[in-house]
Amino acid sequence: MTTAVLRKELHTIIDTIPDRSLPAVKPLLTYIAEDYWKPITEPANSEESAMIEKRVKEYEKDPASFVPRKKRGIK
């Protein structure tokens, strides 16, 4: 079973749960989903740090050459 199919089945199950039962299900779903909203952030490795430093220097040298994410359509 693919993830997409499983998600669709779960959505169907949630949509058919009686209203009186939703408050009982919410804590479980919140608990399960909690890990998704708390990603693990690792420190940058030396290669990533060098890349970041390079881009910071490029920005400091000519800030006008950078286009804000919103203008590029990136969220």
C-alpha positions as CSV (number, residue, x, y, z in Angstrom):
1,M,0.0,0.0,0.0
2,T,1.5,3.4,-1.0
3,T,1.6,6.3,1.4
4,A,-0.9,8.2,-0.7
5,V,-3.4,5.4,-0.5
6,L,-2.9,5.0,3.2
7,R,-3.3,8.7,3.8
8,K,-6.5,8.7,1.7
9,E,-7.9,5.8,3.8
10,L,-7.0,7.6,7.0
11,H,-8.7,10.8,5.9
12,T,-11.8,8.7,5.0
13,I,-11.7,7.1,8.5
14,I,-11.4,10.5,10.2
15,D,-14.2,12.0,8.0
16,T,-16.5,9.2,9.1
17,I,-15.8,9.3,12.8
18,P,-18.9,10.4,14.7
19,D,-18.6,14.0,16.0
20,R,-18.9,12.8,19.6
21,S,-15.7,10.7,19.2
22,L,-13.5,13.4,17.6
23,P,-12.4,14.8,21.0
24,A,-11.2,11.3,22.0
25,V,-9.2,10.9,18.8
26,K,-7.6,14.3,18.7
27,P,-5.0,13.7,21.5
28,L,-3.7,10.6,19.8
29,L,-3.4,12.2,16.3
30,T,-1.7,15.3,17.9
31,Y,0.8,13.0,19.7
32,I,1.6,11.1,16.5
33,A,2.0,14.2,14.4
34,E,4.1,16.0,17.0
35,D,7.4,14.6,15.7
36,Y,6.7,16.0,12.2
37,W,6.5,19.5,13.6
38,K,9.7,19.1,15.6
39,P,12.4,18.3,13.0
40,I,15.9,17.5,14.1
41,T,18.3,20.2,13.2
42,E,21.9,19.2,12.9
43,P,24.8,21.6,12.9
44,A,26.3,22.4,9.5
45,N,29.3,20.3,8.4
46,S,32.5,22.0,7.3
47,E,31.4,21.9,3.6
48,E,28.0,23.5,4.4
49,S,29.6,26.1,6.7
50,A,32.0,27.1,3.9
51,M,29.1,27.4,1.4
52,I,27.2,29.6,3.9
53,E,30.2,31.8,4.6
54,K,30.8,32.2,0.8
55,R,27.2,33.3,0.2
56,V,27.2,35.7,3.2
57,K,30.3,37.4,1.8
58,E,28.7,37.6,-1.6
59,Y,25.6,39.2,-0.1
60,E,27.7,41.6,2.0
61,K,29.6,42.6,-1.1
62,D,26.5,43.3,-3.2
63,P,23.1,43.0,-1.4
64,A,21.3,44.3,-4.5
65,S,22.3,41.1,-6.4
66,F,20.1,38.9,-4.2
67,V,16.4,38.5,-5.0
68,P,14.1,37.9,-2.0
69,R,12.6,34.5,-1.8
70,K,9.0,35.8,-2.2
71,K,9.9,37.5,-5.5
72,R,11.3,34.2,-6.7
73,G,8.1,32.4,-5.8
74,I,9.8,30.3,-3.0
75,K,7.9,29.9,0.2
